[in-house]
């Protein structure tokens, strides 16, 4: 059967020009499936005049790059800006559109739901969200396999934003919510074994590990050192790339910076990205000469930053197999990251970087200093960075993903 192309419907709560790791991953996944000859129907959030103008102007690969494939089709579901983050979308209530009607028209062999929590309206606490599990009604009616891809550590987000005390209060109901969310799908796939174990304990139904979250190792490569965002700047550089939001812990990098600068006087911290904490981070960074708030970066400029940085820093404790961490490693750059579910599957202490105690700027700083003060260690970590992540190249991950799609479709036809 593997020689026969599949008809794959993909629902995603995030896609270009909304800038997130999920958006980038979905685009890469759709493109790869199309290149293998499969037919893909992508259901994605619309961009409209309610969003900041800067969102629609991002030079991100998106629909235009996919429309050249004759087997590609798409539908933009109606959205409005997320209540507390105006640069991200939330789907409008199901009265405005019908996933079941879309699927009846396309008649897929399999349905893939990316970022199911957002599609269901969890990010807006169901105030304006879609409100029901996407694709499951059609799947049950027709026997079509429906799967969910886990992207965001919702439990960690709840804990981060509500605090430990309130989290302890709501913790007993979280398994009920997780069970209900995941029970709608035949399988929920996790790209991290640690996240799978965590959510299995939280009553996730039919969870499985599948390394579907890859990166383009030909694009992110040490040779990109030829691209120089700041010509003739030879300062030791710490690089962060990601959304400037509270859960990313960017302010902790600023707290760690003076500790690092006391040992490495000419150290340079570059923060790339955008988000609701932009102004707060800029104001805090003003007290130090060695911090650059770069804003968003794309194309060869971003590739140059990854390859030229001495250390990639990621203080977030809510990551799920972080894409930017893998992009840095593929570029030959050691990583210092906060210890969190999945980071130990990416960062091997003493080999390609270090893991720091969560929410501890001092320990984070000491881990960065240990690399910068030891040229031999840094050189060895640089050599090991790319080999440590090469198994997560898109071609390898998507081949396993494709095998799983065929397996599920074949099993569904048996019954």
TORMI-561572 format. One record per residue (C-alpha): residue in three letters; residue number from 0; y negated, z, x negated; chain. Coordinates in steps of 0.25 Angstrom, whole numbers. Layout:
<rs>
R  rest   nr      Y      Z      X  kette
R   ALA  NUM      Y      Z      X      A
...
</rs>
This chain:
<rs>
R  rest   nr      Y      Z      X  kette
R   UNK    0      0      0      0      A
R   UNK    1     -9      3    -12      A
R   UNK    2    -12    -12    -13      A
R   UNK    3    -18    -12      1      A
R   UNK    4    -33     -9      2      A
R   UNK    5    -37      3     10      A
R   UNK    6    -47      5     21      A
R   UNK    7    -55     18     17      A
R   UNK    8    -65     25     25      A
R   UNK    9    -74     34     17      A
R   UNK   10    -83     44     23      A
R   UNK   11    -93     51     14      A
R   UNK   12   -104     61     17      A
R   UNK   13   -112     56      4      A
R   UNK   14   -114     43     -2      A
R   UNK   15   -125     35     -9      A
R   UNK   16   -137     37     -9      A
R   UNK   17   -134     52     -7      A
R   UNK   18   -132     56    -22      A
R   UNK   19   -120     65    -23      A
R   UNK   20   -107     65    -31      A
R   UNK   21   -100     62    -17      A
R   UNK   22   -109     50    -15      A
R   UNK   23   -105     44    -29      A
R   UNK   24    -90     47    -27      A
R   UNK   25    -89     41    -14      A
R   UNK   26    -96     28    -19      A
R   UNK   27    -87     27    -31      A
R   UNK   28    -75     30    -22      A
R   UNK   29    -79     19    -12      A
R   UNK   30    -82      9    -23      A
R   UNK   31    -68     11    -30      A
R   UNK   32    -60     10    -17      A
R   UNK   33    -68     -4    -14      A
R   UNK   34    -65     -9    -28      A
R   UNK   35    -50     -6    -25      A
R   UNK   36    -51    -15    -13      A
R   UNK   37    -51     -4     -2      A
R   UNK   38    -60     -5     10      A
R   UNK   39    -69      6     11      A
R   UNK   40    -78     11     23      A
R   UNK   41    -88     21     18      A
R   UNK   42    -95     30     28      A
R   UNK   43   -107     36     22      A
R   UNK   44   -120     44     25      A
R   UNK   45   -132     35     28      A
R   UNK   46   -145     36     20      A
R   UNK   47   -158     36     29      A
R   UNK   48   -172     39     29      A
R   UNK   49   -170     54     31      A
R   UNK   50   -166     56     17      A
R   UNK   51   -176     57      5      A
R   UNK   52   -179     43      0      A
R   UNK   53   -174     46    -14      A
R   UNK   54   -160     47     -8      A
R   UNK   55   -159     32     -4      A
R   UNK   56   -165     27    -17      A
R   UNK   57   -154     32    -26      A
R   UNK   58   -148     22    -35      A
R   UNK   59   -133     26    -31      A
R   UNK   60   -122     16    -29      A
R   UNK   61   -119     16    -15      A
R   UNK   62   -117      6     -3      A
R   UNK   63   -123     -6    -10      A
R   UNK   64   -112     -5    -21      A
R   UNK   65   -101     -4    -11      A
R   UNK   66   -105    -15     -1      A
R   UNK   67   -101    -26    -11      A
R   UNK   68    -87    -23     -8      A
R   UNK   69    -82    -30      5      A
R   UNK   70    -72    -19      9      A
R   UNK   71    -84     -9     10      A
R   UNK   72    -90     -4     22      A
R   UNK   73    -99      8     26      A
R   UNK   74   -105     16     37      A
R   UNK   75   -117     25     35      A
R   UNK   76   -116     37     44      A
R   UNK   77   -129     43     49      A
R   UNK   78   -135     55     41      A
R   UNK   79   -146     64     39      A
R   UNK   80   -150     73     27      A
R   UNK   81   -142     85     24      A
R   UNK   82   -150     97     29      A
R   UNK   83   -152    104     16      A
R   UNK   84   -151     92      7      A
R   UNK   85   -159     80     12      A
R   UNK   86   -153     70      2      A
R   UNK   87   -139     71      7      A
R   UNK   88   -134     67     20      A
R   UNK   89   -126     73     32      A
R   UNK   90   -119     65     42      A
R   UNK   91   -125     65     56      A
R   UNK   92   -117     71     68      A
R   UNK   93   -105     63     72      A
R   UNK   94   -112     58     85      A
R   UNK   95   -120     49     76      A
R   UNK   96   -108     41     70      A
R   UNK   97    -92     41     71      A
R   UNK   98    -83     41     59      A
R   UNK   99    -71     38     68      A
R   UNK  100    -78     25     74      A
R   UNK  101    -81     21     60      A
R   UNK  102    -66     23     55      A
R   UNK  103    -61     16     68      A
R   UNK  104    -69      4     64      A
R   UNK  105    -65      4     49      A
R   UNK  106    -50      9     51      A
R   UNK  107    -48     15     37      A
R   UNK  108    -35     18     31      A
R   UNK  109    -40     31     26      A
R   UNK  110    -53     39     28      A
R   UNK  111    -60     46     16      A
R   UNK  112    -70     57     19      A
R   UNK  113    -79     61      7      A
R   UNK  114    -87     74      8      A
R   UNK  115    -81     77     22      A
R   UNK  116    -89     90     23      A
R   UNK  117   -102     83     23      A
R   UNK  118    -97     72     32      A
R   UNK  119    -93     83     42      A
R   UNK  120   -107     89     41      A
R   UNK  121   -104    102     33      A
R   UNK  122   -116    100     24      A
R   UNK  123   -125    102     36      A
R   UNK  124   -116    112     42      A
R   UNK  125   -113    102     53      A
R   UNK  126   -127    103     58      A
R   UNK  127   -129     88     58      A
R   UNK  128   -116     84     51      A
R   UNK  129   -105     75     56      A
R   UNK  130    -97     86     61      A
R   UNK  131    -83     82     60      A
R   UNK  132    -73     77     50      A
R   UNK  133    -75     62     47      A
R   UNK  134    -64     53     48      A
R   UNK  135    -54     63     54      A
R   UNK  136    -54     59     68      A
R   UNK  137    -51     44     65      A
R   UNK  138    -40     49     55      A
R   UNK  139    -33     57     65      A
R   UNK  140    -34     46     76      A
R   UNK  141    -29     35     67      A
R   UNK  142    -20     42     56      A
R   UNK  143    -30     38     45      A
R   UNK  144    -29     47     33      A
R   UNK  145    -43     54     31      A
R   UNK  146    -46     61     18      A
R   UNK  147    -57     70     13      A
R   UNK  148    -63     70     -1      A
R   UNK  149    -68     84     -5      A
R   UNK  150    -82     83    -12      A
R   UNK  151    -90     96    -10      A
R   UNK  152    -86    110    -12      A
R   UNK  153    -91    115      2      A
R   UNK  154    -86    129      0      A
R   UNK  155    -93    130    -14      A
R   UNK  156   -106    125     -7      A
R   UNK  157   -105    135      4      A
R   UNK  158   -103    146     -6      A
R   UNK  159   -115    141    -15      A
R   UNK  160   -125    140     -4      A
R   UNK  161   -121    152      5      A
R   UNK  162   -118    161     -7      A
R   UNK  163   -106    170    -10      A
R   UNK  164   -109    180      1      A
R   UNK  165   -110    171     12      A
R   UNK  166    -99    162      7      A
R   UNK  167    -90    174      7      A
R   UNK  168    -94    176     22      A
R   UNK  169    -91    161     26      A
R   UNK  170    -79    159     16      A
R   UNK  171    -68    163     27      A
R   UNK  172    -72    151     36      A
R   UNK  173    -73    141     24      A
R   UNK  174    -58    138     25      A
R   UNK  175    -59    135     39      A
R   UNK  176    -70    125     37      A
R   UNK  177    -63    119     25      A
R   UNK  178    -50    118     33      A
R   UNK  179    -57    111     45      A
R   UNK  180    -64    101     36      A
R   UNK  181    -52     97     28      A
R   UNK  182    -42     97     40      A
R   UNK  183    -48     85     45      A
R   UNK  184    -43     76     34      A
R   UNK  185    -29     72     29      A
R   UNK  186    -33     76     15      A
R   UNK  187    -45     82      8      A
R   UNK  188    -45     78     -7      A
R   UNK  189    -51     86    -18      A
R   UNK  190    -55     81    -32      A
R   UNK  191    -54     95    -38      A
R   UNK  192    -41    103    -38      A
R   UNK  193    -50    116    -38      A
R   UNK  194    -57    112    -26      A
R   UNK  195    -44    108    -19      A
R   UNK  196    -39    122    -22      A
R   UNK  197    -51    129    -17      A
R   UNK  198    -52    121     -4      A
R   UNK  199    -37    123     -2      A
R   UNK  200    -39    138     -2      A
R   UNK  201    -51    135      8      A
R   UNK  202    -40    129     18      A
R   UNK  203    -43    114     14      A
R   UNK  204    -33    106     22      A
R   UNK  205    -24     95     14      A
R   UNK  206    -33     95      1      A
R   UNK  207    -28     87    -10      A
R   UNK  208    -33     85    -25      A
R   UNK  209    -37     71    -28      A
R   UNK  210    -46     67    -40      A
R   UNK  211    -54     57    -31      A
R   UNK  212    -68     61    -37      A
R   UNK  213    -70     52    -49      A
R   UNK  214    -81     47    -58      A
R   UNK  215    -84     33    -64      A
R   UNK  216    -80     36    -79      A
R   UNK  217    -84     22    -83      A
R   UNK  218    -98     25    -78      A
R   UNK  219    -99     39    -83      A
R   UNK  220    -96     38    -98      A
R   UNK  221   -101     43   -111      A
R   UNK  222   -106     29   -115      A
R   UNK  223   -118     31   -105      A
R   UNK  224   -124     39   -116      A
R   UNK  225   -131     25   -118      A
R   UNK  226   -140     28   -106      A
R   UNK  227   -151     38   -110      A
R   UNK  228   -160     44    -99      A
R   UNK  229   -169     51   -109      A
R   UNK  230   -169     43   -122      A
R   UNK  231   -169     50   -135      A
R   UNK  232   -167     64   -128      A
R   UNK  233   -156     71   -137      A
R   UNK  234   -157     85   -130      A
R   UNK  235   -144     91   -127      A
R   UNK  236   -143     88   -112      A
R   UNK  237   -137     95   -100      A
R   UNK  238   -135     86    -88      A
R   UNK  239   -133     90    -73      A
R   UNK  240   -131     79    -63      A
R   UNK  241   -130     82    -48      A
R   UNK  242   -137     86    -35      A
R   UNK  243   -148     96    -37      A
R   UNK  244   -143    106    -26      A
R   UNK  245   -141    121    -26      A
R   UNK  246   -125    119    -27      A
R   UNK  247   -127    111    -40      A
R   UNK  248   -133    124    -47      A
R   UNK  249   -143    115    -55      A
R   UNK  250   -152    127    -56      A
R   UNK  251   -142    134    -64      A
R   UNK  252   -143    123    -75      A
R   UNK  253   -158    127    -76      A
R   UNK  254   -154    142    -77      A
R   UNK  255   -144    138    -88      A
R   UNK  256   -154    129    -95      A
R   UNK  257   -162    140   -103      A
R   UNK  258   -149    146   -108      A
R   UNK  259   -145    133   -113      A
R   UNK  260   -158    130   -119      A
R   UNK  261   -159    143   -127      A
R   UNK  262   -147    138   -135      A
R   UNK  263   -149    123   -134      A
R   UNK  264   -165    122   -135      A
R   UNK  265   -166    107   -132      A
R   UNK  266   -156    106   -121      A
R   UNK  267   -159     97   -109      A
R   UNK  268   -154     99    -95      A
R   UNK  269   -155     87    -86      A
R   UNK  270   -153     88    -71      A
R   UNK  271   -150     75    -64      A
R   UNK  272   -149     75    -48      A
R   UNK  273   -157     78    -36      A
R   UNK  274   -156     87    -24      A
R   UNK  275   -163     98    -16      A
R   UNK  276   -164    107    -28      A
R   UNK  277   -173     97    -36      A
R   UNK  278   -186    105    -35      A
R   UNK  279   -180    118    -38      A
R   UNK  280   -172    113    -50      A
R   UNK  281   -185    106    -55      A
R   UNK  282   -193    118    -54      A
R   UNK  283   -183    127    -62      A
R   UNK  284   -181    116    -73      A
R   UNK  285   -196    116    -76      A
R   UNK  286   -195    129    -84      A
R   UNK  287   -187    122    -94      A
R   UNK  288   -191    110   -103      A
R   UNK  289   -176    105   -105      A
R   UNK  290   -172    102    -91      A
R   UNK  291   -174     88    -85      A
R   UNK  292   -173     87    -70      A
R   UNK  293   -169     72    -70      A
R   UNK  294   -167     69    -55      A
R   UNK  295   -157     59    -50      A
R   UNK  296   -151     49    -61      A
R   UNK  297   -143     37    -58      A
R   UNK  298   -136     25    -66      A
R   UNK  299   -136     24    -81      A
R   UNK  300   -146     35    -82      A
R   UNK  301   -137     45    -76      A
R   UNK  302   -125     40    -84      A
R   UNK  303   -133     42    -97      A
R   UNK  304   -136     57    -93      A
R   UNK  305   -122     60    -91      A
R   UNK  306   -118     54   -104      A
R   UNK  307   -129     59   -112      A
R   UNK  308   -129     74   -107      A
R   UNK  309   -123     84   -117      A
R   UNK  310   -118     92   -105      A
R   UNK  311   -116     90    -90      A
R   UNK  312   -119    103    -83      A
R   UNK  313   -114    106    -69      A
R   UNK  314   -117    120    -63      A
R   UNK  315   -113    118    -49      A
R   UNK  316   -101    127    -43      A
R   UNK  317    -99    118    -31      A
R   UNK  318    -94    105    -38      A
R   UNK  319    -82     97    -33      A
R   UNK  320    -77     89    -45      A
R   UNK  321    -91     86    -49      A
R   UNK  322    -94     71    -51      A
R   UNK  323   -106     73    -61      A
R   UNK  324    -97     82    -69      A
R   UNK  325    -87     71    -71      A
R   UNK  326    -98     61    -73      A
R   UNK  327   -103     69    -85      A
R   UNK  328    -89     71    -91      A
R   UNK  329    -86     56    -90      A
R   UNK  330    -99     54    -97      A
R   UNK  331    -94     62   -109      A
R   UNK  332   -103     74   -105      A
R   UNK  333    -97     89   -106      A
R   UNK  334    -99     97    -93      A
R   UNK  335   -103    112    -91      A
R   UNK  336   -100    115    -76      A
R   UNK  337    -99    127    -68      A
R   UNK  338    -85    132    -65      A
R   UNK  339    -82    127    -51      A
R   UNK  340    -70    121    -43      A
R   UNK  341    -67    108    -50      A
R   UNK  342    -76    109    -62      A
R   UNK  343    -64    114    -70      A
R   UNK  344    -57    101    -67      A
R   UNK  345    -69     94    -73      A
R   UNK  346    -74    103    -84      A
R   UNK  347    -64    108    -95      A
R   UNK  348    -70    119   -102      A
R   UNK  349    -71    116   -117      A
R   UNK  350    -67    102   -115      A
R   UNK  351    -77     94   -107      A
R   UNK  352    -87    106   -104      A
R   UNK  353    -88    120    -99      A
R   UNK  354    -87    127    -86      A
R   UNK  355    -97    138    -83      A
R   UNK  356    -97    150    -74      A
R   UNK  357   -102    146    -60      A
R   UNK  358   -117    150    -58      A
R   UNK  359   -119    155    -72      A
R   UNK  360   -130    148    -79      A
R   UNK  361   -128    156    -92      A
R   UNK  362   -113    152    -93      A
R   UNK  363   -117    138    -89      A
R   UNK  364   -127    138   -101      A
R   UNK  365   -118    144   -111      A
R   UNK  366   -107    133   -108      A
R   UNK  367   -118    122   -110      A
R   UNK  368   -123    128   -123      A
R   UNK  369   -108    129   -128      A
R   UNK  370   -107    114   -128      A
R   UNK  371   -121    111   -133      A
R   UNK  372   -120    121   -145      A
R   UNK  373   -107    115   -149      A
R   UNK  374   -107    100   -153      A
R   UNK  375    -93     99   -156      A
R   UNK  376    -89    105   -142      A
R   UNK  377    -99     96   -135      A
R   UNK  378    -93     84   -142      A
R   UNK  379    -79     87   -138      A
R   UNK  380    -83     90   -124      A
R   UNK  381    -90     76   -124      A
R   UNK  382    -77     70   -128      A
R   UNK  383    -69     77   -118      A
R   UNK  384    -78     75   -106      A
R   UNK  385    -75     61   -102      A
R   UNK  386    -59     62   -104      A
R   UNK  387    -59     74    -96      A
R   UNK  388    -64     67    -83      A
R   UNK  389    -59     53    -85      A
R   UNK  390    -47     55    -75      A
R   UNK  391    -58     56    -64      A
R   UNK  392    -63     42    -66      A
R   UNK  393    -65     35    -53      A
R   UNK  394    -54     25    -55      A
R   UNK  395    -43     36    -57      A
R   UNK  396    -48     45    -46      A
R   UNK  397    -50     34    -36      A
R   UNK  398    -36     28    -39      A
R   UNK  399    -30     42    -35      A
R   UNK  400    -39     42    -23      A
R   UNK  401    -34     28    -19      A
R   UNK  402    -20     32    -21      A
R   UNK  403    -22     44    -11      A
R   UNK  404    -28     35     -1      A
R   UNK  405    -16     25     -1      A
R   UNK  406     -7     37      0      A
R   UNK  407    -14     43     12      A
R   UNK  408    -15     30     19      A
R   UNK  409      0     27     17      A
R   UNK  410      4     40     22      A
R   UNK  411     -4     39     34      A
R   UNK  412      2     25     38      A
R   UNK  413     16     32     36      A
R   UNK  414     13     41     48      A
</rs>
